[in-house]
Amino acid sequence: MSSQCSDQNRFQFAKSSAVDDIVLLNASMTDFTYGKHAHEEFSIGVTLRGRQDFFAVGQFHKSHPGSVIILNPDDAHDGESGGDKALEYKMLYVKPEQLTPALSALGMPHPEHFRVKHTVSQQDTLRDQVLRLASLIESDGTTSSEYESGLFELAEQLVPMQEQSVLQPASRMHRLLNNAKEYLQDNYTKEVALDELCQVACLSKFHFLRSFKDYTGMTPHQYWLNIRINRARQALKSGIPVSNVANIFGFNDLSHFNRRFKPVFGMTPYQYQRLILSP
């Protein structure tokens, strides 16, 4: 476990010794504001002290102590400390494929499309399970079976919270916008022209811009940049030198990479890599 601290903000990461993929963030912040971004993982956390104010899924939310925040993959959001007290929270980042086996075993149809309906929950059992799984990650003696049991129990708590609309056939507009999203995901190493995206989506320019932002919470450019930041983060976790990551993912220089990365993760790419790779 390692941390990055300032006078007002602290970001501490922990990884399970049994299963390396899930990351736990312990954060304390007073004057830091997250820029708009989205994660490729489920982000599931508990507010411990203070209040977390954030905009996500088209709504403004306030998470008070004891509340659980659940963000689906690709849910655009920001975040900051609300009120006068420092905000403290724990956040688990769980890849969708890590939940899929448990959701399937629980009888969930199409577990690969699972999404949670409510962004903020007051369920005590869910909160307790998130904190229990966090404690397993922080413990050096956790076995893989203990960890898998904790993840399964978390899935059990999430199943009743499923968003039913994702099981319905996608509308024509959503299919067209998903084509544009997939095109950006496949071409994130280059800057895709707006006209090119409009052709992929078969929509006029202004209709596409308005519809894409309504659907994803981000402009096409923000969505493309967010993909690059997430892919760059994965490269940092694999140990690729920071300067190489900046070049691979098309950032002009380290300063440019720093400016894009820090508003999402609270630290520079170098600081993040040093912390996430530390024993």
Residue pairs with C-beta under 8 A, 6 or more apart in sequence:
1 12
1 13
1 14
1 138
2 12
2 13
2 274
2 275
2 276
2 278
3 10
3 11
3 12
3 13
3 26
3 275
4 10
4 11
4 12
4 266
4 267
4 271
4 272
4 275
5 11
8 29
8 30
8 31
8 32
8 86
9 27
9 28
9 29
9 30
9 31
9 32
9 266
10 26
10 27
10 28
10 29
11 25
11 26
11 27
11 29
11 265
11 266
11 267
11 275
12 25
12 26
12 27
13 23
13 24
13 25
13 26
13 275
13 276
14 23
14 24
14 26
14 137
14 138
15 22
15 23
15 24
15 137
15 276
16 22
16 136
16 137
16 142
16 147
17 140
17 142
18 142
18 143
18 144
18 146
18 147
19 144
19 147
19 148
21 95
21 98
22 92
22 93
22 94
22 95
22 98
22 137
22 151
23 92
23 93
23 276
24 90
24 91
24 92
24 93
24 134
24 137
24 138
25 45
25 90
25 91
25 92
25 93
26 88
26 89
26 90
27 87
27 88
27 89
27 90
27 91
27 266
28 86
28 87
28 88
29 80
29 81
29 86
29 87
29 266
30 81
30 86
30 87
31 81
32 80
32 81
32 266
33 78
33 79
33 80
33 263
34 54
34 77
34 78
34 79
34 80
34 263
34 264
34 266
35 78
35 263
35 264
36 55
36 76
36 77
36 78
36 217
36 218
36 222
37 76
37 77
37 78
37 226
37 229
37 263
37 264
38 71
38 73
38 74
38 75
38 76
38 77
38 216
38 217
38 218
38 223
38 226
39 71
39 73
39 75
39 93
39 230
40 73
40 74
40 95
40 230
41 73
41 93
41 94
41 95
41 96
42 70
42 71
42 72
42 73
42 92
42 93
42 94
42 95
42 96
42 99
42 116
43 69
43 70
43 71
43 75
43 91
43 92
43 93
44 68
44 69
44 70
44 71
44 91
44 92
44 94
44 130
44 154
45 68
45 69
45 89
45 90
45 91
45 92
45 130
46 66
46 67
46 68
46 69
46 89
46 90
46 127
46 130
46 131
46 134
47 63
47 64
47 65
47 66
47 67
47 69
47 87
47 88
47 89
48 65
48 88
48 89
48 90
49 65
49 85
49 86
49 87
49 88
50 65
50 81
50 82
50 83
50 85
50 86
50 87
50 88
51 62
51 63
51 64
51 65
51 81
51 82
51 83
51 85
51 87
52 62
52 63
52 69
52 79
52 80
52 81
52 82
52 87
52 89
53 60
53 61
53 62
53 63
53 79
53 80
53 81
53 82
54 60
54 61
54 63
54 69
54 77
54 78
54 79
54 80
55 61
55 77
55 78
56 71
56 75
56 76
56 77
56 78
56 119
56 217
57 75
57 77
57 119
57 217
58 217
59 119
61 69
61 119
61 120
62 82
62 120
63 69
63 89
63 120
66 122
66 124
66 127
67 120
67 121
67 122
67 127
68 120
68 121
68 122
68 123
68 126
68 127
68 130
69 89
69 91
69 119
69 120
70 116
70 118
70 119
70 120
70 121
70 158
70 161
71 77
71 119
72 115
72 116
72 163
73 96
74 216
75 119
75 217
76 216
76 217
76 218
76 222
76 226
77 217
80 87
81 87
90 130
90 131
90 134
92 130
92 133
92 134
92 137
94 151
94 154
96 112
96 114
98 151
99 111
99 114
99 151
99 154
99 155
99 158
100 111
100 112
100 114
102 151
102 152
102 154
102 155
102 156
103 111
103 114
103 155
103 158
103 159
104 111
105 152
106 155
106 156
106 159
108 114
108 159
108 162
109 167
110 167
113 166
113 167
114 158
114 162
114 166
115 162
115 163
115 166
116 158
116 161
116 162
116 163
117 161
117 162
117 163
117 164
118 161
121 127
121 161
123 157
125 157
126 157
126 158
129 150
129 153
129 154
129 157
130 154
132 150
132 153
133 147
133 150
133 151
133 153
133 154
136 142
136 146
136 147
136 150
137 147
170 178
173 211
173 215
174 215
176 201
176 202
176 203
177 201
177 211
177 212
177 215
177 216
179 200
179 201
180 197
180 200
180 201
180 208
180 212
180 220
181 216
181 223
183 192
183 197
183 200
184 192
184 197
184 220
184 223
184 224
184 227
185 227
188 224
188 227
188 228
188 231
188 249
189 228
189 248
189 249
189 250
190 250
191 224
191 250
192 220
192 224
194 205
194 208
194 209
194 220
195 205
197 208
197 220
198 204
198 205
198 208
201 208
201 212
203 211
208 220
209 219
209 220
212 218
212 219
212 220
212 223
213 219
216 223
218 226
225 260
226 264
228 249
228 250
228 251
228 260
229 260
229 261
229 264
231 249
232 245
232 246
232 248
232 249
232 251
232 257
232 261
232 269
233 261
233 265
233 272
235 245
235 248
235 249
236 242
236 245
236 269
236 272
236 273
236 276
237 273
237 276
237 277
239 273
239 277
240 248
242 254
242 257
242 269
242 270
242 273
243 254
245 257
245 269
246 253
246 254
246 256
246 257
246 269
249 257
251 257
251 260
254 269
257 269
258 268
258 269
261 267
261 268
261 269
261 272
262 268
265 272
267 275
